[in-house]
């Protein structure tokens, strides 16, 4: 499985729809499903030039995606990261929205997309750190990548519901 950086943002709708499909086949379907997100799951960060989306395709169809938004302001994440003691340096990366089509969950897609994002951060010294929030099923993966647990906060599923999740930071070791 080879990740590709999405350059054609007209394909973002495919990613938005994949997010709903992936979440509908998971325990998080109570938060993300076709009823709550009939037009796909997206936010203000997705179309920004500073937001990178990696995809994995099978027969020209996106079967997995992950994003990394390069930001200056914590408020742009719409999360409660400012309650943690964070480095003042900017920019930082917001590591989020990894999804894999249910038919490909046993593939290497998760590791491939995590590693391509990690490499991007490590290769770009201007990125001082990365922030991520994740439910407990993702914690071990993040810790193995070098993220450090910061604490918990309530994650807002785009105004639909809240869930207690963990916040993580990855310091860019090349800085």
Beta strands, then each sheet from edge to edge (+ up, - down):
strand 1: 4-5
strand 2: 51-58
strand 3: 61-71
strand 4: 92-100
strand 5: 129-134
strand 6: 148-156
strand 7: 162-171
sheet 1: 1+ 2- 3+ 4- 5- 7+ 6-
end
